[in-house]
């Protein structure tokens, strides 16, 4: 294939590939501090993997372009420095960075001023309950923008997984357990959420929406969206 043809194919496919980096379910288009930390961790790990791949490909290129290069280097040195030391330093650095980033993502209980919302998954709909509110919403989670919110994911029937890619990581909903994840939206907007764990025949339809409201309009918007629990129960399959 000629170079011009290769270039044209590259120009055609690069925009197509980059289009997958955006959208309502993209972890590479963060809209909150937790999601930004997750995206940063992804980029750092991607860079580390590129460093290791570049070293391996560089050695392969030297082997083809300059036959006999490195023949005077003892095999033990290749093994120790190339096979152990370099990957060990890169992977250890990535591990330390990942642990430090993960610690910042944890929802530490007892912090004052936090809003705590309950997320209850059912086959196959999400139910959200709010403190001091008699009722719930189904399929839509309402949050105040610019404010951290702890979402208590309460397991009900089978294992589900709560995930809002642009606002934070994912966490499992295990029957008999309560797992907490902290979300925060930088600005008002609408964000997509999904169940990221296969939970039965209706799994593909178990998506939900997160609406981040301006702080001054959050309370009236929630009051308008709330439904009595009896109506919520009729909505659930």
Secondary structure, DSSP 8 states (H G I E B T S, - for coil): --HHHHHHHHHHHHHHHHGGG-STT-TTS--SHHHHHHHHHHHHHHHHHHHHHHHHHHHHHHHHHSTTTTTTS-HHHIIIIIIIIHHHHHHHHHHHHHHHHHHHHS--TT-TT-EEEEEEEETTEEEEEETT-SSEEESEEEEETTS-EEEEEEB-SS-EEEE-TTT--EEEE-BT-EEEEEE--SSSEEEEEEE-S--STTGGG-EEEEEEE-HHHHHHHHHHH-B-HHHHHHH--
